[in-house]
Amino acid sequence: MEAKIAGKKIGVFVCDCGANIAGKLNVPEVVEFASSLPGVAVCKEYRFMCSDPGQDLIKNDIKEQGLNAVVVAACSPRMHENTFRKACEAAGLNRYLFYMTNIREHCSWVHEDARDATQKAKALVSGAVLRTAFLAPLEMKKVKINPSTLIVGGGIAGIQAAIDLAEGGNHVYLVEKKPSIGGHMSQLDKTFPTLDCSA
Protein backbone atom coordinates (compact mmCIF):
# COMPACT_ATOMS: atom_id res chain seq x y z
CA MET A 1 0.00 0.00 0.00
CA GLU A 2 2.78 2.44 0.95
CA ALA A 3 4.52 1.76 -2.38
CA LYS A 4 1.37 2.56 -4.34
CA ILE A 5 0.82 5.80 -2.42
CA ALA A 6 4.48 6.83 -2.67
CA GLY A 7 4.16 7.65 -6.39
CA LYS A 8 1.10 9.80 -5.86
CA LYS A 9 0.77 13.56 -5.62
CA ILE A 10 -2.53 13.84 -3.83
CA GLY A 11 -4.42 17.03 -3.16
CA VAL A 12 -6.73 16.97 -0.14
CA PHE A 13 -9.35 19.71 0.09
CA VAL A 14 -11.44 20.03 3.24
CA CYS A 15 -14.66 22.04 3.17
CA ASP A 16 -15.95 24.00 6.16
CA CYS A 17 -19.45 23.96 4.60
CA GLY A 18 -20.10 27.15 6.54
CA ALA A 19 -21.02 26.05 10.05
CA ASN A 20 -22.31 22.67 8.86
CA ILE A 21 -18.88 21.06 9.23
CA ALA A 22 -16.65 23.66 10.90
CA GLY A 23 -19.29 24.34 13.54
CA LYS A 24 -18.87 20.86 14.98
CA LEU A 25 -15.42 19.52 14.14
CA ASN A 26 -11.94 21.02 14.20
CA VAL A 27 -11.23 21.48 10.49
CA PRO A 28 -7.68 22.92 10.91
CA GLU A 29 -6.77 19.81 12.93
CA VAL A 30 -8.11 17.58 10.14
CA VAL A 31 -6.11 19.56 7.57
CA GLU A 32 -2.92 19.30 9.64
CA PHE A 33 -3.46 15.55 10.02
CA ALA A 34 -4.15 15.06 6.30
CA SER A 35 -0.98 17.01 5.41
CA SER A 36 1.09 14.37 7.19
CA LEU A 37 -0.40 11.42 5.27
CA PRO A 38 1.82 9.63 2.72
CA GLY A 39 1.45 10.91 -0.84
CA VAL A 40 -0.32 14.13 0.14
CA ALA A 41 1.32 17.05 -1.69
CA VAL A 42 -1.30 19.72 -0.97
CA CYS A 43 -3.89 20.04 1.78
CA LYS A 44 -6.19 23.04 2.03
CA GLU A 45 -9.31 24.19 3.82
CA TYR A 46 -11.96 26.40 2.23
CA ARG A 47 -15.30 27.75 3.47
CA PHE A 48 -17.44 26.48 0.55
CA MET A 49 -15.41 24.10 -1.61
CA CYS A 50 -18.31 23.56 -4.04
CA SER A 51 -18.45 27.29 -4.88
CA ASP A 52 -16.70 28.59 -8.01
CA PRO A 53 -13.71 29.93 -6.01
CA GLY A 54 -13.45 26.58 -4.20
CA GLN A 55 -13.46 24.69 -7.48
CA ASP A 56 -10.89 27.13 -8.89
CA LEU A 57 -8.66 26.38 -5.90
CA ILE A 58 -8.74 22.68 -6.83
CA LYS A 59 -8.20 23.36 -10.55
CA ASN A 60 -5.23 25.66 -9.90
CA ASP A 61 -3.54 23.18 -7.58
CA ILE A 62 -4.00 20.34 -10.08
CA LYS A 63 -2.26 22.44 -12.74
CA GLU A 64 0.38 24.15 -10.59
CA GLN A 65 1.28 21.24 -8.28
CA GLY A 66 0.89 18.47 -10.88
CA LEU A 67 -1.57 16.55 -8.73
CA ASN A 68 -2.45 13.06 -9.96
CA ALA A 69 -5.25 12.38 -7.47
CA VAL A 70 -7.70 14.56 -5.57
CA VAL A 71 -9.64 13.95 -2.36
CA VAL A 72 -12.40 16.28 -1.21
CA ALA A 73 -13.73 15.97 2.35
CA ALA A 74 -17.07 17.72 2.40
CA CYS A 75 -20.77 16.87 2.25
CA SER A 76 -22.57 13.96 0.63
CA PRO A 77 -21.18 12.75 -2.71
CA ARG A 78 -24.80 12.65 -3.86
CA MET A 79 -24.77 16.44 -3.85
CA HIS A 80 -21.41 17.43 -5.29
CA GLU A 81 -19.35 14.45 -6.45
CA ASN A 82 -20.12 15.28 -10.08
CA THR A 83 -19.30 18.96 -9.46
CA PHE A 84 -15.80 18.05 -8.28
CA ARG A 85 -15.29 15.41 -10.99
CA LYS A 86 -16.02 18.10 -13.60
CA ALA A 87 -13.60 20.51 -11.90
CA CYS A 88 -10.84 17.88 -12.00
CA GLU A 89 -11.58 17.16 -15.64
CA ALA A 90 -11.51 20.87 -16.50
CA ALA A 91 -7.99 21.04 -15.01
CA GLY A 92 -6.77 18.09 -17.10
CA LEU A 93 -7.09 15.34 -14.47
CA ASN A 94 -9.15 12.26 -15.29
CA ARG A 95 -12.46 12.55 -13.45
CA TYR A 96 -12.03 9.07 -11.96
CA LEU A 97 -8.82 10.02 -10.15
CA PHE A 98 -11.03 11.87 -7.69
CA TYR A 99 -12.49 10.55 -4.44
CA MET A 100 -14.95 12.25 -2.11
CA THR A 101 -15.52 11.50 1.55
CA ASN A 102 -18.50 12.68 3.56
CA ILE A 103 -17.52 14.45 6.78
CA ARG A 104 -20.78 16.38 7.10
CA GLU A 105 -23.50 13.71 7.34
CA HIS A 106 -21.07 11.10 8.70
CA CYS A 107 -19.29 13.29 11.25
CA SER A 108 -20.51 16.76 12.11
CA TRP A 109 -24.23 16.03 11.83
CA VAL A 110 -24.23 12.77 13.80
CA HIS A 111 -21.79 13.38 16.64
CA GLU A 112 -22.55 15.35 19.78
CA ASP A 113 -18.90 15.52 20.83
CA ALA A 114 -16.62 17.66 18.63
CA ARG A 115 -13.60 15.55 19.54
CA ASP A 116 -15.32 12.36 18.31
CA ALA A 117 -16.43 14.11 15.12
CA THR A 118 -12.87 15.34 14.47
CA GLN A 119 -11.34 11.90 15.07
CA LYS A 120 -13.84 10.27 12.75
CA ALA A 121 -13.19 12.92 10.08
CA LYS A 122 -9.47 12.15 10.30
CA ALA A 123 -10.18 8.44 9.86
CA LEU A 124 -12.42 9.09 6.84
CA VAL A 125 -9.86 11.39 5.21
CA SER A 126 -7.10 8.86 5.86
CA GLY A 127 -9.19 6.12 4.26
CA ALA A 128 -9.96 8.35 1.27
CA VAL A 129 -6.27 9.12 0.74
CA LEU A 130 -5.40 5.42 0.89
CA ARG A 131 -8.26 4.72 -1.52
CA THR A 132 -6.55 6.82 -4.20
CA ALA A 133 -3.94 4.04 -4.53
CA PHE A 134 -6.63 2.00 -6.27
CA LEU A 135 -8.07 4.68 -8.51
CA ALA A 136 -7.46 4.32 -12.23
CA PRO A 137 -8.23 6.66 -15.12
CA LEU A 138 -11.31 5.54 -17.02
CA GLU A 139 -12.84 6.68 -20.28
CA MET A 140 -16.51 7.39 -20.75
CA LYS A 141 -17.97 5.60 -23.75
CA LYS A 142 -21.25 5.89 -25.55
CA VAL A 143 -22.76 2.72 -26.98
CA LYS A 144 -25.94 2.03 -28.88
CA ILE A 145 -28.54 0.06 -26.99
CA ASN A 146 -31.61 -1.89 -27.98
CA PRO A 147 -34.47 0.07 -26.40
CA SER A 148 -36.75 -3.00 -26.28
CA THR A 149 -37.61 -4.29 -22.82
CA LEU A 150 -37.95 -7.87 -21.60
CA ILE A 151 -40.22 -8.41 -18.61
CA VAL A 152 -40.01 -11.80 -16.93
CA GLY A 153 -43.22 -12.76 -15.15
CA GLY A 154 -46.78 -12.10 -16.25
CA GLY A 155 -48.21 -11.39 -12.81
CA ILE A 156 -49.91 -8.13 -11.91
CA ALA A 157 -46.59 -6.30 -11.47
CA GLY A 158 -45.24 -7.61 -14.80
CA ILE A 159 -48.43 -6.72 -16.66
CA GLN A 160 -48.50 -3.21 -15.18
CA ALA A 161 -44.81 -2.67 -16.01
CA ALA A 162 -45.43 -3.85 -19.59
CA ILE A 163 -48.40 -1.48 -19.97
CA ASP A 164 -46.46 1.50 -18.55
CA LEU A 165 -43.45 0.87 -20.79
CA ALA A 166 -45.59 0.31 -23.88
CA GLU A 167 -47.50 3.54 -23.24
CA GLY A 168 -44.10 5.26 -23.12
CA GLY A 169 -43.47 4.13 -26.71
CA ASN A 170 -41.19 1.16 -25.94
CA HIS A 171 -41.32 -2.26 -27.54
CA VAL A 172 -42.03 -4.78 -24.76
CA TYR A 173 -41.65 -8.56 -24.52
CA LEU A 174 -43.62 -10.13 -21.67
CA VAL A 175 -42.53 -13.68 -20.79
CA GLU A 176 -44.54 -15.99 -18.53
CA LYS A 177 -43.74 -19.66 -17.83
CA LYS A 178 -47.38 -20.64 -17.18
CA PRO A 179 -50.05 -21.00 -19.89
CA SER A 180 -51.87 -17.83 -18.80
CA ILE A 181 -50.96 -14.44 -17.37
CA GLY A 182 -52.25 -12.86 -14.18
CA GLY A 183 -50.22 -14.73 -11.56
CA HIS A 184 -51.89 -15.40 -8.21
CA MET A 185 -54.40 -12.63 -8.84
CA SER A 186 -56.06 -14.67 -11.57
CA GLN A 187 -56.76 -17.42 -9.00
CA LEU A 188 -58.90 -15.15 -6.81
CA ASP A 189 -62.66 -14.94 -7.06
CA LYS A 190 -63.26 -11.38 -5.83
CA THR A 191 -60.98 -8.52 -4.78
CA PHE A 192 -61.26 -6.16 -1.82
CA PRO A 193 -62.73 -3.55 -1.34
CA THR A 194 -64.98 -3.43 -4.41
CA LEU A 195 -65.52 -7.21 -4.67
CA ASP A 196 -64.78 -7.01 -8.38
CA CYS A 197 -63.92 -10.15 -10.29
CA SER A 198 -60.13 -10.42 -10.33
CA ALA A 199 -60.07 -11.29 -14.02
Residue, then its C-alpha position, 0 to 999 in steps of 0.5 A: m500500500e505504501a509503495k502505491i501511495a508513494g508515487k502519488k501527488i494527492g491534493v486533499f481539500v477540506c470544506d468547512c461547509g459554513a457552520n455545517i462542518a466547521g461548527k462541529l469539528n476542528v477542520p484545521e486539525v483535520v487539515e494538519f493531520a491530512s498534510s502528514l499522510p503519505g502521498v499528500a502534496v497539498c492540503k487546504e481548507y476552504r469555506f465552501m469548496c463547491s463554490d466557483p472559487g473553491q473549485d478554482l482552488i482545486k483546478n489551480d492546484i491540479k495544474e500548478q502542483g501536478l496533482n495526480a489524485v484529488v480527495v475532497a472531504a465535504c458533504s454527501p457525494r450525492m450532492h457534489e461528487n459530479t461537481f468536483r469530478k467536472a472541476c478535476e476534468a476541467a484542469g486536465l485530471n481524469r475525473y475518476l482520479f477523484y475521491m470524495t468523503n463525507i464528513r458532514e452527514h457522517c461526522s458533524w451532523v451525527h456526533e454530539d462531541a466535537r472531539d469524536a467528530t474530528q477523530k472520525a473525520k481524520a479516519l475518513v480522510s485517511g481512508a480516502v487518501l489510501r483509496t486513491a492508490f486503487l483509482a485508475p483513469l477511465e474513459m466514458k464511452k457511448v454505446k448504442i442500446n436496444p431500447s426493447t424491454l424484456i419483462v419476466g413474469g406475467g403477474i400483476a406487477g409484470i403486466q403493469a410494467a409492460i403497460d407502462l413501458a408500452e405507453g411510453g413508446n417502448h417495444v415490450y416482450l412479456v414472458e410468462k412460464k405458465p399457460s396464462i398471465g395474471g399470476h396469483m391474482s387470476q386465481l382469486d374470485k373477488t378482490f377487496p374492497t370493491l368485490d370485483c372479479s379479479a379477471 
